[in-house]
Amino acid sequence: MHPSPSIAFLRLNPEKNRDIPLPRYMTAQSAGMDICAALDDDLVLNHGCICLVPTGFAMALPDGFEAQIRPRSGLAVKHGISIINAPGTIDADYRGEVKIALINLGPDPVTLKRGDRIAQMVVQKVYQARIEVVHDLDDTDRSGGGFGHTGR
């Protein structure tokens, strides 16, 4: 087993946001840390609407890692709330406030409140590929077969 990376979290505006939990694993086997909304007021997210929700924190990921922002399954199944660019990527060199880009794909408006758990964050190892320009690619069984090529 590889050692867990250490992530430095900075609570932004600590006096105002001390009630907002920093990202945390909710169980011992959780893959993702829950992220809470640092909203000043309730936010009504109507059907089809997109909003950028503040979290009240910034962080420093170690080199060679990223954080993927993913939907919470409960919000997705019960209300149709998802991440518009799922999974969102936070690079190791980003130091600004983490904000969550939500979309309401459900039929009804959903009200988000301060402190609601709105997303989850999964930390992953990243490899930067070497770019090699070639004149031909090797053939495979699939080759240029596109969407639906392999059938049902």
C-alpha positions as CSV (number, residue, x, y, z in Angstrom):
1,M,0.0,0.0,0.0
2,H,1.3,3.5,-0.9
3,P,1.4,6.2,1.7
4,S,-1.5,8.6,1.6
5,P,-0.7,12.1,0.2
6,S,-0.9,15.0,2.6
7,I,-3.2,17.9,1.6
8,A,-2.9,21.3,3.1
9,F,-6.3,23.0,3.5
10,L,-6.8,26.7,4.1
11,R,-10.1,27.9,5.5
12,L,-10.9,31.2,3.7
13,N,-12.4,33.9,5.8
14,P,-12.2,31.8,9.0
15,E,-14.4,34.0,11.1
16,K,-17.3,33.7,8.6
17,N,-16.7,30.1,7.6
18,R,-15.8,28.3,10.8
19,D,-19.2,26.6,10.8
20,I,-18.5,25.0,7.3
21,P,-16.7,21.7,7.7
22,L,-13.6,21.2,5.6
23,P,-13.7,18.2,3.2
24,R,-13.7,15.0,5.1
25,Y,-14.2,11.3,4.6
26,M,-17.6,10.2,6.1
27,T,-16.6,6.6,6.7
28,A,-13.4,4.7,7.1
29,Q,-13.7,3.2,3.6
30,S,-14.9,6.3,1.7
31,A,-13.2,7.0,-1.6
32,G,-14.3,10.6,-1.7
33,M,-14.4,13.4,0.8
34,D,-17.7,15.3,1.1
35,I,-17.6,19.0,0.3
36,C,-20.0,21.5,1.9
37,A,-21.5,24.7,0.5
38,A,-20.3,28.0,2.0
39,L,-23.3,29.9,0.9
40,D,-24.3,33.2,2.5
41,D,-28.0,32.7,1.6
42,D,-30.2,29.8,0.5
43,L,-29.7,29.2,-3.2
44,V,-32.6,27.9,-5.4
45,L,-31.3,25.9,-8.3
46,N,-34.1,25.7,-10.9
47,H,-34.4,23.0,-13.6
48,G,-31.6,23.4,-16.1
49,C,-29.8,26.1,-14.2
50,I,-26.0,26.0,-13.5
51,C,-24.4,27.7,-10.5
52,L,-20.9,28.0,-9.1
53,V,-21.1,27.3,-5.3
54,P,-18.3,28.5,-3.0
55,T,-16.8,26.1,-0.5
56,G,-14.9,28.5,1.8
57,F,-11.5,26.7,1.4
58,A,-8.4,26.5,-0.8
59,M,-5.9,23.7,-0.8
60,A,-2.4,22.6,-1.8
61,L,-2.3,19.2,-3.4
62,P,1.1,17.6,-3.6
63,D,2.9,17.4,-7.0
64,G,1.7,14.5,-9.1
65,F,-1.8,14.5,-7.7
66,E,-5.2,15.9,-8.7
67,A,-8.5,16.2,-7.0
68,Q,-11.6,15.1,-9.0
69,I,-14.9,16.7,-8.0
70,R,-17.8,14.3,-8.5
71,P,-21.5,14.4,-7.8
72,R,-22.9,13.0,-4.6
73,S,-25.1,10.0,-5.5
74,G,-27.9,11.0,-3.1
75,L,-28.3,14.5,-4.6
76,A,-28.1,13.0,-8.1
77,V,-30.7,10.3,-7.6
78,K,-33.1,12.2,-5.4
79,H,-33.0,15.6,-7.0
80,G,-31.0,15.4,-10.3
81,I,-28.2,17.6,-9.0
82,S,-24.9,16.9,-10.8
83,I,-21.5,18.4,-11.6
84,I,-21.7,20.2,-15.0
85,N,-18.1,19.1,-15.9
86,A,-18.0,15.8,-14.0
87,P,-15.5,15.0,-13.0
88,G,-14.1,18.4,-12.4
89,T,-10.3,18.5,-12.0
90,I,-8.4,20.6,-9.5
91,D,-4.7,20.6,-10.5
92,A,-1.9,20.5,-7.9
93,D,-0.8,24.1,-8.7
94,Y,-4.2,25.7,-8.1
95,R,-4.4,27.7,-4.9
96,G,-7.7,29.6,-5.3
97,E,-11.0,28.9,-3.6
98,V,-12.5,25.6,-4.7
99,K,-15.9,26.2,-6.2
100,I,-18.4,23.5,-7.3
101,A,-20.1,23.8,-10.7
102,L,-23.6,22.3,-10.1
103,I,-26.5,21.8,-12.6
104,N,-30.0,20.8,-11.8
105,L,-31.0,18.1,-14.2
106,G,-34.2,17.2,-12.3
107,P,-37.7,18.5,-13.0
108,D,-38.1,20.5,-9.8
109,P,-36.2,23.5,-8.2
110,V,-33.8,22.4,-5.4
111,T,-32.9,24.7,-2.5
112,L,-29.3,24.5,-1.3
113,K,-28.5,25.7,2.2
114,R,-25.3,26.8,3.9
115,G,-23.4,23.7,5.0
116,D,-25.2,21.2,2.7
117,R,-22.9,18.5,1.3
118,I,-22.9,19.2,-2.4
119,A,-20.1,17.2,-4.0
120,Q,-17.3,14.7,-3.2
121,M,-13.6,15.0,-3.9
122,V,-11.5,12.0,-4.9
123,V,-7.7,12.4,-4.8
124,Q,-5.9,10.6,-7.7
125,K,-2.3,10.1,-8.8
126,V,-1.6,11.9,-12.1
127,Y,0.9,10.9,-14.9
128,Q,1.8,13.5,-17.5
129,A,2.3,11.6,-20.8
130,R,5.2,12.2,-23.2
131,I,3.9,13.4,-26.5
132,E,5.2,11.6,-29.6
133,V,4.2,12.6,-33.1
134,V,4.0,9.7,-35.5
135,H,3.0,9.2,-39.2
136,D,0.9,6.1,-38.7
137,L,-0.8,4.3,-35.9
138,D,-0.9,0.5,-35.5
139,D,-4.1,-1.3,-36.5
140,T,-6.3,-2.9,-33.9
141,D,-9.5,-5.0,-34.0
142,R,-11.5,-1.8,-33.5
143,S,-9.2,0.7,-35.4
144,G,-11.5,3.6,-36.3
145,G,-14.8,2.1,-35.1
146,G,-16.6,4.8,-33.2
147,F,-19.6,5.1,-30.9
148,G,-21.7,1.9,-30.8
149,H,-19.0,0.0,-32.7
150,T,-19.0,-3.0,-30.4
151,G,-22.8,-3.3,-30.3
152,R,-25.1,-3.6,-27.3
